[in-house]
Amino acid sequence: MSTKTDILLSNIRKCVEKYGMIEPNDRVLIAVSGGKDSLAAAYGLKLLSRFLPVPFTVSAVTVDMGLDADFSPVAEFMNNADIPYEIVKTDIGKAIEGLEKPCSLCARLRRAALCNYAKENGFDKLALGHTEDDTAETALMNLLYGGRIYTLEPTTGYEDKSLTLIRPLMTTNERLIRSLVTELSLPVIKNPCGRESDSARDEVRKIIKETDKTCRGTAHRVASAMLKS
């Protein structure tokens, strides 16, 4: 493994162990959108399953929103990485068509599809590819738009205790993941939605990027502060 891959594996391992994300014999399902973060999470967790003293299995799933995205490169990548993989077809694209601000509804529908699939197929954990940058962005979104101090949680259990969401990349920055795209030949799929730049998250991302010019490491410090609170 390369130094950068070692860092990814180390980050994921520390995060998993610190927050108790994985228990013996867990069946872990990774939500793979086709973006760099979820692909890196899948690759990293598969590596971790070979080294972590706690035995667990790794599978992956993609929610196809019906927007004509081609996930065959993702399927090939998962096959080469020995990760069982399925694509769940939905009509989410039609459900959000024409909406002025579809992002919130889209996220809820995709999350529901993922959780239903995980529960129906007996998985214990659903892994999401949220990074350190996402943690910082969510914190600022809640503060600026909602007037509250809150961000993503490392683990989130459902009320019926049948499934737990985990975020093993929460202490990994996107700068590292971007550097791994070529090295790991991650088959990044362009978001077929085309509405990413319309969201409040994109506005917050711009704020962090601008602040980072004079205050290097902004996202890291915001995320670290929130995770310690």
N, C-alpha and C positions, 0 to 999 in steps of 0.2 A: 504494500500500500504506500501511497505517496504521503508526504508530510501533511498536505491539506486534508486528505482523506482521514489520516490519523486524528487530526484536530476535530473533524466532524464527528468521528466515532467517539472520541473522548468527551466532546461536548454533550452528545446524546446520552452517553453512559452516566455522566455526572448528573444530568438533569433527571434522568429516569430514577437514579438511586436517591437523589436528594428529595424528590417529591413522591417516592414510593409508587411510581407509575405502573410497574409490572410486578405481578405476583407469580409464584410457581405454577406452571402449566397453563398460563393465560393464553387464550387465542386472541391475537391482536390483529385488527383490521385497519388498514391504512387507507384513508380517503385520498385518492389521487385525482387531481383535477387535470393533470397534464402540465401544470406549471412547475417551475424549477424547485420550489420549496417542497411540495408534496413528493416529487420524484426523489429529491435528496433524502427526505424523511424515510421513504420506503427503502432506499438503498442502505441508509445508515442503520435502520432498525434490523434489516436482514443481517448485516454484518454483526450487529450487537448480539443477535440470537446465537451466533457461533462462539461468542466469548463470555457472555454474562453467565455467572454461575447459576442464576435462576433460569430454568428451562421455560421457553415460550415459543409459540409459532407465529409466523407472519404471513398475512394475506393482504391483498389490495383490491379496491373496488373504485370504479369511476362512475359517477352519475352523468349520463348523457342527457343533456337538456333538450335534445331534438333540434340543434342548431347546425346540423351537418358537419360537425367536427370529425376529423379522421383520427381515431385513437389507435390505429394499427401499429404505429411506431412505439407507443407506450406498451402495447401488448407484447411486442417483440422484446423490448427492454426488460419487462417483468419476466418473460420466459427465460431470457439469458441470465437473469439474476436469481432464478429458481424461486420466484414469488408467485404463488397462485393468484390469478387475476380474473376479475369479471367486470363486465360493463352493464350497468342497469339503465335501460332506456326509459325516459320519462317525457312528458309534454310540458315541462316547466317553461320552455321557450315560448310556447303559445300562451301560457298563463300570464306571463309578464309582458307580452307583446303590446306595444302602444302605451305603456305606463310611463309617465314623466320621470318618476323616480323608482325604478324597479329593483334596486340593489337589495333593500331590506327584505322584501318579499321573496326575491330569488334566493337569498341566503337561507331563509327559514324553510323554504320548500326543499332545497338541496339537503339541508341538515336533517329534515324529516325523512327524506328518502334514504339517506345514509344510515340513520338510526334504525329505521324499519328493517333494512337489509341486515344490519348487524344483529339485531334481536332475532329475526327469523332464522338466521343461520348459526346461532349459538356462539357468537363472539362475546368475549368478556370486556374488551377494550376497543374503543374507536380512536385511532390516532389521527390528529389533524396537523397540517404543516405550518401552523402559525410560528413565526420567528420572533426574535428579540425586537426587530423593527415593528412587527405587527403589534406587539405588546405596547410599545411606546406610542404608536399611532392611535391605538384604541384608548389609551389613557388620556391623550390630548383631545381626542374626539369627544369623550365623555365630559371632560372638563370644559371645553370651549362651547360645545353644542348642547350639553345636558346639564352643566353646572354641578357635576358630581365627580368625586375622585374614585375611579374604579377602572380596572382593566381585565384582560383575560386571566383566567385561573389556570394553573398548571394541570389540575385535574378537576373534573366536574362530574359528579355522580347523579344519575337520574333517580327520581323519587322511588321508583319500584326496585332500585338497586340491581337491575338486570344488566346495566351497561354503564361504563365509565368512559368519559372523554378524556384523552390525554394529549398533551402538547409537548412532545420531546424535543422540539427545536426552539423552545422559548428562550434559551440562553445562547442561541447561535445567530449571528448577524448575517444579513443577506449578502454582505460583501464577500464572505467566505463562500456562500452557496453559488454566487455568480461566478466565482473563480473555478468552481468545480464543474460547471456545465460542460465545458469542452473536455476537461480531463476525464470525466466519467461518461462522456457521450450521452448526456441526459437528453432525451427526445422531447424537448419543450414544445408544447402545443400552444399556438397563439389563441388567446381568449376569443372565442367566436362571438361573444356578446357585443364587444365594441363600445361598452358604456363605462369602462373603468375610469376614464378621465372626467366623468360627470359626477362622481361620488364625493361625499364629504371627506372620505378617507383620502382621496387624492389631494384635496386641498390641504389637509393636515400633513400629508407626505411632503408637499412643497414647502410648508413652514419648517419642518424638521430639516429638510435639505438646505434651505437658505440659512437657518441658524447654525448648521454644521460647518458652514464656511468660516465662521469666526469662533465657533465653540465646538471643536472636533469631538466626536463621540457623544453627541446629543442623545441619539436613540438609546445607546447603551446605558447612559446615566439615568434617563427617564425610566426605562424598563427595570433597571436594577433597583431604583428607589421604590417602584411600585411593588415589585416582588418581595421586598423586605418589609413593606408596610403591613 
